[in-house]
Structure formats: structure tokens, C-alpha cells
Amino acid sequence: LKMSRIEEKTKIMNKQSIRKEVFARRKQVTKDFLEFNSEIIAEKVIEDKEYQKASSIFVYSDIRGEVATKSITNHAFSTGKKVCFPKILEMEAGKMSFYQVDDTGELEEGIMGILEPKTTKCFDEYTEDAVIIVPIVGFDKQCYRVGYGGGFYDRYLRKYKFKSVIGIAFDFQCLEIDKIDEYDYKLEKILTETSIYG
């Protein structure tokens, strides 16, 4: 299950154009494509050595064509890892924190329709033995990512140290970013359905 060959071409684009392009591509993604390739990517995460050694994972709630994280979180819960999800605290300031949940029933719809923790068990100070799974809009082969433009993850990843920082995305999200600035955070690795970057 792959996107058409036309969509697999790498283009040099600015961040705004990358977002527009990827959002358009996501609209073409079928449910079968999303489920099939999300499972392949989830298996790669689960097989990752740093993930296996980590006592906790920080993971996002997927929305609108992102790589689904359900299999990752189910595996983490079943193997006794602590599982933490982000909650937006200040939209304009790009500030968020991660909170531990005991199951996904402790999530509720928050800002922009994203499921967020209802719990108050903030886990920001316990990142050094954790792996964080980062959502991606677009990325390049050097492991720089383009997000939604709020800077939430760039700020968070500069503030806290993790055992490993892993981005997950589909192949069609790989595009050449025309300009990297000092605020862009380079991920350690990015996993797609066919490749491992980093």
C-alpha cells in the first residue's frame, strides 16, 4: 500500500508549503493505508532497542492522518511501561507538558480536538529514562522535522533530556526543507514504513 509514484518525489519546499502539501496528501490516504503502514511503523518502534530499555514512553494522540499510535501505547501498557501524553498549557506561548495515564480512558478531547490527559500526574521531570515519540507533518533525510507551526515540540525537546527522541511518519511526508533555523530540533531518528533515518 503506497502513495502514487508522483507523490514519492522529493521536493525542496519552505515549511508553509510543506504543511500545505502534506495536508493535501493526507486527504488522499485511505483507511487501509493508514492502518497497514501504521502497524509496520509501530513494530519498528517496539523493536527499537532504546524503546525496549525505556521505563516510560511519551507519545502523542494521533489525529487527521498521522501515524496511529494505538499499537505502541497498547504494547507499552502491556509491558509495564509508564505512558505519558501531552497537554497544551499555553497555546500562544507554545507550552505543553506530559502527564502519565494508566489507560487511554483517562484522555479527553482538548484543544484542536486532540485527546489530552485528564490526570494531573505531570511527568516532565522524569524524561531521562524515557523515549519520546514525536509527531511529524514533514521531514527531511537529515531528521529535521516540520510540525504544525506552534513550536511545542521544538521548545519541549530543548528543555528536557530523553533517552531517545524518535519521529514517526509515512514515506510521503519526506520532503526537502529549504531552510533550517536555530530553533529547529534535529530528531535522533525517524521511522517510516520503509526506512529508518538517523
Helices and strands as residue ranges (DSSP letters): G 5-8, E 12-13, H 15-28, H 31-47, H 49-53, E 56-58, H 70-78, E 82-90, E 95-101, G 104-106, E 107-109, G 111-113, E 115-117, E 130-134, E 138-139, E 145-146, H 152-159, E 164-168, G 171-173, E 176-177, E 189-191, E 196-197
